[in-house]
Amino acid sequence: MLPIINPEEDYLTIVAAEEKIAISEARRKKELEEAHANLKALSRVLEAARISSTRPAAVPSEAAHSATMNELDSSRLSLAKAISDAEGMVASREAELSALKEEARRLEAYDPATEHEKELDGTALRLAIYKGMGFEPIVEKDGRVLKMLVRAQSGDTHIVDFSTGKSEFEYTELLWKLARS
């Protein structure tokens, strides 16, 4: 009969099994180390992704950002309106300045004495002076002086008729004499 237990074969089987177990254990250990290294790398990537996905402290929240954007937008609109109003004001001031420059140029060219001379009639001025001294000529339609109304210093009124044929000297003497009376 054959021996049922062969120690050498059993020994070789055990050695082969131990070698397979050692190889299998080394392979598992290597796989475990690789998995552990892979896990660490993935953990670092996860932490970096978590940090990059969270909002930094310096960056405002979504609601604060929206509020800031709305505030800046309204500020931009109010500034645009203020700029538009200022440009309108500048345009009106420029038009006013242009008109004032034109008026200043016109006034510099304007000579009031010449204008006054044109407006004054020498005859009217002389008549006003005569009247102020108490002499008021009575003129016909053709412009000739026929009579002179003389108001004396005493308040009396005298009429001198120039159709009597006296000389101009005699009329002058008579007029002054009546005016002083």
BADREN-173597 format. One record per residue (C-alpha): residue in three letters; x, y, z. Coordinates in pm, whole numbers, plus 32768, in hexadecimal, padded with zeros to 4 digits. Layout:
REM BADREN-173597
ALA, X, Y, Z $
...
This chain:
REM BADREN-173597
MET, 8000, 8000, 8000 $
LEU, 8063, 814D, 7FC2 $
PRO, 80A8, 822C, 80D5 $
ILE, 7F9B, 8327, 8101 $
ILE, 8073, 8429, 819A $
ASN, 81A6, 8489, 80E3 $
PRO, 8263, 8580, 81B7 $
GLU, 833F, 85FD, 80A0 $
GLU, 8220, 8640, 7FBC $
ASP, 8163, 86E2, 80D5 $
TYR, 8294, 87B0, 8124 $
LEU, 82B1, 881E, 7FBA $
THR, 813F, 8869, 7FB0 $
ILE, 815E, 8936, 80ED $
VAL, 8291, 89EE, 806A $
ALA, 81E0, 8A2F, 7F1F $
ALA, 80AB, 8AA6, 7FDC $
GLU, 817D, 8B86, 80BC $
GLU, 822B, 8C14, 7F89 $
LYS, 80DD, 8C54, 7EE5 $
ILE, 805C, 8CEF, 8028 $
ALA, 8198, 8DC8, 8042 $
ILE, 817A, 8E31, 7ED6 $
SER, 8007, 8E70, 7F05 $
GLU, 8049, 8F2D, 8048 $
ALA, 815B, 9001, 7F9F $
ARG, 8073, 9047, 7E7D $
ARG, 7F58, 90A8, 7F6D $
LYS, 8046, 9179, 803B $
LYS, 80C0, 9228, 7EFD $
GLU, 7F58, 9259, 7E88 $
LEU, 7EFD, 92D7, 7FE3 $
GLU, 8020, 93D0, 7FE1 $
GLU, 7FC1, 943F, 7E81 $
ALA, 7E57, 9464, 7EEC $
HIS, 7EC5, 9521, 8024 $
ALA, 7FA4, 9609, 7F52 $
ASN, 7E88, 9634, 7E59 $
LEU, 7D9B, 967E, 7F7C $
LYS, 7E8B, 9785, 8005 $
ALA, 7EAD, 9826, 7EAC $
LEU, 7D35, 9825, 7E7C $
SER, 7D08, 98B5, 7FDC $
ARG, 7DF7, 99D1, 7F87 $
VAL, 7D3C, 9A10, 7E3F $
LEU, 7BF0, 9A07, 7EFB $
GLU, 7C6E, 9AFE, 8000 $
ALA, 7CF7, 9BE5, 7EF1 $
ALA, 7BAA, 9BCF, 7E36 $
ARG, 7AEE, 9C13, 7F7C $
ILE, 7BC8, 9D45, 7FC4 $
SER, 7BA8, 9DCA, 7E63 $
SER, 7A31, 9D94, 7E60 $
THR, 79F5, 9E54, 7FA3 $
ARG, 79DD, 9FD1, 7F94 $
PRO, 7B10, A07C, 8028 $
ALA, 7ADB, A16B, 8149 $
ALA, 7B3E, A296, 8072 $
VAL, 7A33, A243, 7F6E $
PRO, 78D1, A2AC, 7FD2 $
SER, 77B1, A1B9, 7FDB $
GLU, 76C6, A197, 7EB3 $
ALA, 75BE, A272, 7F57 $
ALA, 76C1, A37A, 7FB9 $
HIS, 774E, A370, 7E57 $
SER, 75F2, A3A1, 7DC1 $
ALA, 75AC, A4C1, 7EB0 $
THR, 76FA, A564, 7E58 $
MET, 76B6, A539, 7CE4 $
ASN, 755A, A5D7, 7D08 $
GLU, 75EB, A6F6, 7DD2 $
LEU, 76FF, A731, 7CD3 $
ASP, 7603, A720, 7BB7 $
SER, 7522, A824, 7C58 $
SER, 7654, A8F8, 7CA4 $
ARG, 76BD, A8DC, 7B37 $
LEU, 7562, A949, 7AC6 $
SER, 7559, AA71, 7BB4 $
LEU, 76B7, AAD9, 7B47 $
ALA, 7652, AABD, 79DA $
LYS, 7524, AB9B, 7A22 $
ALA, 75FE, AC93, 7ADE $
ILE, 76F5, AC99, 79BC $
SER, 75DA, ACCD, 78C5 $
ASP, 754D, ADEA, 7998 $
ALA, 76A8, AE84, 79B8 $
GLU, 76DE, AE6D, 7840 $
GLY, 758E, AF19, 780A $
MET, 75F0, B026, 7902 $
VAL, 7740, B052, 7854 $
ALA, 7694, B072, 7703 $
SER, 75A3, B178, 7789 $
ARG, 76C0, B234, 7831 $
GLU, 7788, B22A, 76ED $
ALA, 765E, B2B6, 7630 $
GLU, 7634, B3C3, 773A $
LEU, 77A9, B412, 772A $
SER, 7797, B42C, 75B0 $
ALA, 766D, B517, 75CA $
LEU, 771E, B5E9, 76D2 $
LYS, 7859, B5FC, 75FD $
GLU, 7786, B66C, 74D5 $
GLU, 76DC, B771, 75AF $
ALA, 782F, B7E7, 7636 $
ARG, 78B6, B806, 74D3 $
ARG, 777D, B8C7, 7470 $
LEU, 779B, B9AB, 75A1 $
GLU, 790C, B9EA, 755B $
ALA, 78B2, BA55, 73FA $
TYR, 7791, BB29, 747B $
ASP, 77DE, BC9B, 74B0 $
PRO, 76D2, BD33, 758F $
ALA, 773D, BE97, 7541 $
THR, 770F, BE62, 73CB $
GLU, 75C5, BDB3, 7407 $
HIS, 7556, BED2, 74EA $
GLU, 75B7, BFD0, 73E2 $
LYS, 74E1, BF1B, 72E5 $
GLU, 73BA, BF1B, 73D2 $
LEU, 73D9, C089, 742D $
ASP, 734F, C192, 734D $
GLY, 7409, C2DB, 737A $
THR, 72CB, C3A5, 7351 $
ALA, 7215, C2E2, 745C $
LEU, 7339, C30B, 7549 $
ARG, 7347, C482, 750E $
LEU, 71CE, C49F, 7543 $
ALA, 71ED, C3E2, 768C $
ILE, 7302, C4CE, 76FD $
TYR, 7238, C600, 7699 $
LYS, 710A, C57C, 7750 $
GLY, 71DE, C540, 7885 $
MET, 724D, C6AA, 787C $
GLY, 70E2, C720, 785F $
PHE, 70C4, C751, 76E7 $
GLU, 6FC5, C683, 7628 $
PRO, 6FB4, C6BE, 74AE $
ILE, 6E64, C6A8, 73FD $
VAL, 6EAF, C608, 72AA $
GLU, 6DDC, C605, 716F $
LYS, 6DA2, C4CE, 709D $
ASP, 6EC3, C523, 6FB7 $
GLY, 6FB7, C535, 70DF $
ARG, 6FDC, C6AE, 70FE $
VAL, 6FCD, C752, 7255 $
LEU, 6EC5, C865, 7254 $
LYS, 6EA3, C8AA, 73C6 $
MET, 6F5C, C861, 7509 $
LEU, 6EB6, C819, 7656 $
VAL, 6F93, C8A7, 776D $
ARG, 6F6A, C83E, 78D9 $
ALA, 7004, C942, 79B8 $
GLN, 70B5, C8FE, 7B00 $
SER, 6F93, C9A4, 7BB0 $
GLY, 6EA3, C89F, 7B1E $
ASP, 6E04, C985, 7A1B $
THR, 6DD8, C90A, 78B6 $
HIS, 6E1A, C9F1, 778C $
ILE, 6DF0, C9BD, 7614 $
VAL, 6EE8, CA58, 751E $
ASP, 6E76, CA6E, 73B3 $
PHE, 6F93, CA57, 72B2 $
SER, 6EC6, CAE3, 7194 $
THR, 6EEC, CC52, 7208 $
GLY, 702B, CC8B, 7139 $
LYS, 712A, CCD1, 724C $
SER, 7294, CC60, 722C $
GLU, 730F, CB1B, 72C9 $
PHE, 73D7, CBE6, 73C6 $
GLU, 729D, CCA3, 7436 $
TYR, 71D8, CB5D, 7455 $
THR, 72F4, CAC4, 7522 $
GLU, 72FE, CBEF, 760C $
LEU, 7184, CBE7, 7633 $
LEU, 717D, CA6D, 767B $
TRP, 728B, CA87, 778A $
LYS, 71E8, CBB7, 7823 $
LEU, 7098, CB03, 783F $
ALA, 713C, C9C7, 78C6 $
ARG, 71EA, CA88, 79DE $
SER, 70B3, CB43, 7A45 $
